[in-house]
């Protein structure tokens, strides 16, 4: 990458064309350089890929050498690619790459080693679920951890012409991403939040299994098969009811969550499932502004314009589990919530498709909930018209 940037600098005054026939716009000296530039000695030239690592001249004083070392000492960025059975770790300052087992004892040894190196950031992709134990253990050890979106790291790889993909390369990519983009550090969630998140996630899994069995029941013809599916459905119902009680008890035992849940459920259309999912999987609710909270849920329309061309705005990204419960809440609010119903009627009268109108209602509902938690208020339709 650096080499590609440096090829545009020539020692002759003759313009050079690259492989694509594009003329370089970088100014080139017309005379040969006969004396070393003092700025290059101290690593200040942006065109040198050895910038910041070039040794000083022999006649430079020891004081200047100490100052250069202090100014050019690189900060350590660590990239860790997480798999089910192993962790690939890359240290960018030393170029060290090694693999350890994805086990608590190996993670503890890794944490002790990284503590001695004082890294600036440890970058881990937020995917698969196997990264949770690693991230929590490293944060418990006092290490700075950043959980990043895999889509962002792949876009970064394409932007830097890296198309090969394997675990060691991904670890190196994460370290480079951390140094170039400086992602925000993650905060260690409390044990109550981790427990609530697991309960909500498990309930969602059981509901998905139940829906799949209902589809199989409609297609089954044999009596013995139908009895087997019905027995399994009754078991799913008992397990879901038990999880509902556990989730309600977990929220009730936390003073902060209990008050927030009451505020959320005061809005017509928001039930216990929606409230618990928002508390577990959207902790930023009540802390971010309306644009940020809509973007986190994947409900913010992004512009698609270039020159005179103006395309349709589109929503993408965000947390799918939050969107699913907001969809059901918005569908209920269309019938019983006057604010959401009025918005839907106005958009429908303008000829908006159903999907556009329902997404706007979901965003409106989320913005109202965010404003309620931020202001510590309960649902009042007059206030909700201008959250």
C-alpha positions as CSV (number, residue, x, y, z in Angstrom):
1,X,0.0,0.0,0.0
2,X,2.8,2.4,1.0
3,X,4.8,1.4,-2.0
4,X,1.9,2.2,-4.3
5,X,1.8,5.7,-2.8
6,X,5.5,6.2,-3.2
7,X,5.7,5.3,-6.9
8,X,4.2,8.6,-7.9
9,X,7.4,10.5,-6.7
10,X,10.2,10.6,-9.3
11,X,13.6,12.2,-9.4
12,X,13.3,13.6,-12.9
13,X,11.1,16.4,-14.1
14,X,9.5,14.2,-16.8
15,X,5.9,13.4,-16.0
16,X,5.2,9.7,-15.6
17,X,2.0,7.9,-16.5
18,X,0.9,4.9,-14.5
19,X,-0.5,1.6,-15.8
20,X,-3.9,3.1,-16.3
21,X,-2.6,6.1,-18.3
22,X,-3.4,8.6,-15.5
23,X,-0.9,11.4,-15.2
24,X,0.4,12.0,-11.7
25,X,-0.4,15.4,-10.2
26,X,2.4,15.2,-7.6
27,X,5.1,17.9,-8.3
28,X,8.6,16.5,-8.9
29,X,11.9,18.2,-8.4
30,X,13.7,19.3,-11.6
31,X,17.2,18.7,-10.1
32,X,18.7,15.6,-8.6
33,X,18.8,15.7,-4.8
34,X,22.4,15.9,-3.7
35,X,21.8,16.7,0.0
36,X,19.6,14.8,2.5
37,X,16.5,16.7,3.6
38,X,16.6,17.3,7.3
39,X,12.9,16.8,7.4
40,X,13.3,13.2,6.1
41,X,15.8,12.5,8.9
42,X,13.1,13.2,11.5
43,X,10.4,11.3,9.6
44,X,8.3,14.3,8.6
45,X,8.0,13.6,4.9
46,X,4.5,12.1,4.1
47,X,5.8,10.6,0.9
48,X,8.4,8.3,2.5
49,X,7.1,4.9,3.6
50,X,10.0,4.8,6.0
51,X,8.8,8.0,7.5
52,X,9.2,8.0,11.3
53,X,11.5,5.0,11.2
54,X,14.6,6.4,9.4
55,X,17.8,6.5,11.5
56,X,19.4,9.8,12.2
57,X,22.7,11.0,10.7
58,X,25.9,9.9,12.4
59,X,26.7,13.5,13.6
60,X,23.2,13.9,15.2
61,X,23.5,14.5,19.0
62,X,22.3,11.9,21.5
63,X,19.7,14.4,22.6
64,X,18.2,14.5,19.1
65,X,18.2,10.7,19.0
66,X,16.3,10.4,22.3
67,X,13.8,13.0,21.0
68,X,13.3,11.1,17.8
69,X,12.7,7.8,19.5
70,X,10.2,9.4,21.8
71,X,8.4,11.0,18.9
72,X,8.3,8.0,16.6
73,X,7.6,5.2,19.0
74,X,4.5,3.5,17.5
75,X,1.5,2.7,19.6
76,X,0.5,-1.0,19.7
77,X,-2.7,-2.1,17.9
78,X,-3.7,-5.7,18.3
79,X,-6.0,-7.6,16.0
80,X,-7.6,-10.8,17.1
81,X,-9.5,-13.1,14.7
82,X,-11.9,-15.3,16.7
83,X,-12.9,-18.8,15.7
84,X,-14.7,-21.5,17.7
85,X,-11.5,-23.3,18.7
86,X,-8.7,-20.8,18.2
87,X,-7.6,-17.2,18.3
88,X,-5.2,-15.6,15.8
89,X,-3.4,-12.7,17.4
90,X,-1.4,-10.1,15.5
91,X,0.7,-7.3,17.1
92,X,1.3,-4.6,14.6
93,X,4.3,-2.8,16.3
94,X,6.4,-6.0,16.3
95,X,4.8,-7.9,13.5
96,X,4.3,-10.9,15.8
97,X,1.6,-13.3,14.8
98,X,0.6,-16.3,16.9
99,X,-2.3,-18.7,17.5
100,X,-3.8,-19.8,20.8
101,X,-6.7,-21.9,21.9
102,X,-10.1,-20.2,22.5
103,X,-10.1,-21.4,26.2
104,X,-10.2,-19.4,29.4
105,X,-6.7,-20.4,30.5
106,X,-5.2,-19.4,27.2
107,X,-7.1,-16.1,27.2
108,X,-5.9,-15.3,30.7
109,X,-2.3,-15.9,29.6
110,X,-2.9,-13.7,26.6
111,X,-4.3,-10.9,28.8
112,X,-1.2,-11.0,31.0
113,X,1.0,-10.7,28.0
114,X,-0.9,-7.8,26.5
115,X,-1.0,-5.9,29.8
116,X,2.8,-5.8,29.7
117,X,2.7,-4.3,26.2
118,X,0.0,-1.6,27.0
119,X,-1.8,-1.7,23.6
120,X,-3.7,1.3,22.3
121,X,-6.6,-0.8,21.2
122,X,-7.5,-4.5,20.7
123,X,-9.8,-4.9,17.7
124,X,-12.2,-7.8,17.6
125,X,-15.0,-8.4,15.1
126,X,-18.5,-8.5,16.6
127,X,-19.9,-11.7,15.0
128,X,-20.6,-15.3,15.7
129,X,-20.9,-15.0,19.5
130,X,-17.6,-16.6,20.3
131,X,-16.0,-13.2,20.7
132,X,-18.1,-12.4,23.8
133,X,-16.1,-14.4,26.4
134,X,-12.8,-13.1,24.9
135,X,-13.9,-9.4,25.0
136,X,-15.3,-9.6,28.5
137,X,-12.2,-11.4,29.9
138,X,-9.9,-8.8,28.2
139,X,-12.0,-5.9,29.5
140,X,-12.0,-7.4,33.0
141,X,-8.2,-7.4,32.8
142,X,-8.3,-3.6,32.1
143,X,-7.4,-3.8,28.4
144,X,-9.0,-1.5,25.8
145,X,-11.2,-3.5,23.5
146,X,-13.1,-2.4,20.4
147,X,-15.9,-4.5,18.9
148,X,-16.3,-3.6,15.3
149,X,-18.8,-4.4,12.6
150,X,-17.4,-7.1,10.2
151,X,-18.9,-5.2,7.2
152,X,-16.7,-2.2,8.1
153,X,-13.5,-4.3,8.2
154,X,-14.3,-6.0,4.9
155,X,-14.9,-2.5,3.3
156,X,-11.6,-1.5,4.8
157,X,-9.9,-4.5,3.2
158,X,-11.3,-3.8,-0.2
159,X,-10.3,-0.1,0.1
160,X,-6.7,-1.2,0.8
161,X,-6.7,-3.8,-2.1
162,X,-6.8,-6.9,0.2
163,X,-8.9,-9.5,-1.3
164,X,-7.4,-12.7,0.2
165,X,-9.0,-13.9,3.4
166,X,-7.9,-16.3,6.0
167,X,-7.6,-16.1,9.8
168,X,-4.0,-14.8,10.1
169,X,-4.7,-12.2,7.4
170,X,-7.9,-11.1,9.2
171,X,-6.0,-10.6,12.4
172,X,-3.5,-8.4,10.6
173,X,-6.4,-6.6,8.9
174,X,-8.1,-5.9,12.3
175,X,-4.9,-4.4,13.7
176,X,-4.5,-2.1,10.7
177,X,-8.1,-1.1,10.9
178,X,-7.7,-0.2,14.5
179,X,-4.6,2.0,13.8
180,X,-6.2,3.7,10.7
181,X,-9.8,4.2,12.0
182,X,-9.4,4.3,15.7
183,X,-12.7,2.6,16.6
184,X,-14.6,3.5,19.7
185,X,-13.8,1.4,22.8
186,X,-16.5,-1.0,24.1
187,X,-17.8,-0.7,27.6
188,X,-18.0,-3.8,29.8
189,X,-21.7,-4.7,30.3
190,X,-22.9,-5.6,33.7
191,X,-23.7,-9.2,34.7
192,X,-27.4,-8.3,34.9
193,X,-27.4,-7.0,31.3
194,X,-25.6,-10.1,30.1
195,X,-28.1,-12.3,31.8
196,X,-31.0,-10.3,30.4
197,X,-29.5,-10.4,26.9
198,X,-29.2,-14.2,27.1
199,X,-32.8,-14.6,28.3
200,X,-34.2,-12.4,25.5
201,X,-32.0,-14.1,22.9
202,X,-33.1,-17.6,24.1
203,X,-36.8,-16.6,24.0
204,X,-36.3,-15.4,20.4
205,X,-34.8,-18.7,19.5
206,X,-37.6,-20.7,21.0
207,X,-40.2,-18.5,19.2
208,X,-38.4,-19.2,15.9
209,X,-38.5,-23.0,16.6
210,X,-42.2,-22.8,17.5
211,X,-43.0,-21.0,14.2
212,X,-41.1,-23.6,12.3
213,X,-43.0,-26.4,14.0
214,X,-46.3,-24.7,13.3
215,X,-45.4,-24.7,9.6
216,X,-44.6,-28.4,9.8
217,X,-47.9,-29.1,11.6
218,X,-49.8,-27.6,8.7
219,X,-48.0,-29.8,6.2
220,X,-48.1,-33.1,8.3
221,X,-50.7,-35.7,7.3
222,X,-50.0,-38.6,9.6
223,X,-51.7,-38.6,13.0
224,X,-48.6,-39.8,14.8
225,X,-46.5,-37.0,13.2
226,X,-49.1,-34.4,14.1
227,X,-49.2,-35.7,17.7
228,X,-45.4,-35.5,17.9
229,X,-45.4,-31.9,16.6
230,X,-48.2,-30.8,18.9
231,X,-46.4,-32.3,21.9
232,X,-43.3,-30.3,21.0
233,X,-45.4,-27.2,20.6
234,X,-46.8,-27.5,24.1
235,X,-43.3,-27.9,25.4
236,X,-42.2,-24.8,23.6
237,X,-45.1,-22.9,25.1
238,X,-44.1,-23.9,28.6
239,X,-40.5,-23.0,28.0
240,X,-41.4,-19.6,26.6
241,X,-43.8,-18.9,29.5
242,X,-41.0,-19.7,31.9
243,X,-38.6,-17.4,30.1
244,X,-41.2,-14.6,30.2
245,X,-41.4,-14.9,34.0
246,X,-37.6,-14.9,34.3
247,X,-37.2,-11.8,32.1
248,X,-39.9,-10.0,34.0
249,X,-38.2,-10.9,37.3
250,X,-34.8,-9.8,36.0
251,X,-36.2,-6.4,35.0
252,X,-38.2,-6.1,38.3
253,X,-35.0,-6.7,40.4
254,X,-33.2,-3.8,38.7
255,X,-34.4,-0.3,39.8
256,X,-33.3,1.4,36.6
257,X,-34.8,-1.2,34.3
258,X,-38.1,-1.3,36.3
259,X,-38.6,2.4,35.8
260,X,-37.6,2.4,32.1
261,X,-39.8,-0.6,31.4
262,X,-42.8,1.2,32.9
263,X,-42.1,4.3,30.7
264,X,-41.8,2.2,27.6
265,X,-44.9,0.2,28.2
266,X,-46.9,3.4,28.8
267,X,-46.8,3.9,25.0
268,X,-49.7,2.3,23.3
269,X,-48.4,-0.6,21.2
270,X,-45.4,-1.4,23.3
271,X,-45.7,-4.6,25.3
272,X,-43.4,-6.6,27.6
273,X,-41.6,-8.3,24.8
274,X,-40.8,-5.1,23.0
275,X,-39.8,-3.4,26.3
276,X,-37.5,-6.2,27.4
277,X,-35.9,-6.5,23.9
278,X,-35.2,-2.7,23.8
279,X,-33.7,-2.8,27.3
280,X,-31.5,-5.8,26.5
281,X,-30.3,-5.0,23.0
282,X,-30.6,-1.3,22.6
283,X,-28.9,0.1,25.8
284,X,-28.3,3.4,24.0
285,X,-32.0,4.2,24.1
286,X,-32.5,7.4,26.1
287,X,-28.9,8.4,25.7
288,X,-28.5,9.1,22.0
289,X,-30.2,11.7,19.9
290,X,-33.0,10.9,17.4
291,X,-30.7,10.5,14.4
292,X,-28.3,8.2,16.2
293,X,-30.9,6.0,17.7
294,X,-32.7,5.5,14.4
295,X,-29.3,4.6,12.8
296,X,-28.5,2.1,15.5
297,X,-31.8,0.3,14.8
298,X,-31.3,0.5,11.0
299,X,-34.3,2.8,10.5
300,X,-32.4,5.9,9.3
301,X,-32.8,6.7,5.6
302,X,-29.5,7.5,4.0
303,X,-29.1,9.9,1.0
304,X,-28.2,8.5,-2.4
305,X,-27.4,11.5,-4.5
306,X,-24.6,12.5,-7.0
307,X,-24.7,15.7,-9.0
308,X,-28.1,16.1,-10.5
309,X,-29.0,12.5,-9.9
310,X,-31.1,11.9,-6.8
311,X,-31.9,8.3,-5.9
312,X,-34.3,6.9,-3.3
313,X,-33.2,7.0,0.2
314,X,-32.6,3.6,1.8
315,X,-32.3,2.1,5.3
316,X,-29.7,-0.5,5.9
317,X,-27.6,-2.0,8.7
318,X,-28.6,-1.7,12.3
319,X,-29.9,-4.3,14.8
320,X,-32.3,-6.7,13.2
321,X,-33.7,-8.0,16.4
322,X,-34.7,-4.5,17.5
323,X,-36.4,-3.8,14.1
324,X,-38.4,-7.0,14.4
325,X,-40.1,-6.1,17.7
326,X,-40.5,-2.5,16.5
327,X,-42.4,-3.7,13.5
328,X,-44.9,-5.6,15.5
329,X,-45.2,-2.7,17.9
330,X,-45.9,-0.3,14.9
331,X,-48.5,-2.7,13.5
332,X,-50.3,-2.7,16.8
333,X,-49.9,1.1,17.1
334,X,-51.6,1.6,13.7
335,X,-54.8,0.5,15.3
336,X,-54.6,1.9,18.8
337,X,-52.1,4.7,18.9
338,X,-53.5,8.0,17.6
339,X,-50.1,9.5,16.9
340,X,-48.8,6.6,14.9
341,X,-52.1,6.1,13.1
342,X,-52.2,9.7,12.0
343,X,-48.7,9.5,10.6
344,X,-49.6,6.3,8.7
345,X,-52.7,7.8,7.2
346,X,-50.9,11.0,6.1
347,X,-48.1,9.0,4.4
348,X,-50.7,6.6,2.7
349,X,-52.6,9.6,1.5
350,X,-49.4,10.9,-0.2
351,X,-49.1,7.6,-2.1
352,X,-46.3,6.1,-0.1
353,X,-45.9,2.3,-0.3
354,X,-46.8,0.3,2.8
355,X,-43.2,-0.6,3.5
356,X,-42.1,3.1,3.4
357,X,-45.1,4.1,5.7
358,X,-44.5,1.3,8.2
359,X,-40.8,2.0,8.5
360,X,-41.6,5.7,9.1
361,X,-44.0,4.6,11.8
362,X,-41.3,2.4,13.4
363,X,-38.9,5.3,13.4
364,X,-41.5,7.6,14.9
365,X,-42.3,5.1,17.6
366,X,-38.6,4.6,18.4
367,X,-37.9,8.4,18.5
368,X,-40.9,8.8,20.9
369,X,-39.5,6.0,23.2
370,X,-36.0,7.6,23.1
371,X,-37.4,11.0,24.1
372,X,-39.4,9.5,27.0
373,X,-36.4,7.8,28.5
374,X,-34.2,10.8,28.0
375,X,-36.7,13.2,29.7
376,X,-37.9,10.7,32.3
377,X,-41.5,11.0,31.2
378,X,-44.4,8.7,30.6
379,X,-46.5,8.5,27.4
380,X,-48.5,11.6,26.6
381,X,-49.8,12.0,23.0
382,X,-49.5,15.8,23.1
383,X,-45.8,15.6,23.9
384,X,-45.2,12.8,21.5
385,X,-46.3,14.9,18.5
386,X,-43.0,16.8,18.8
387,X,-40.5,14.5,20.5
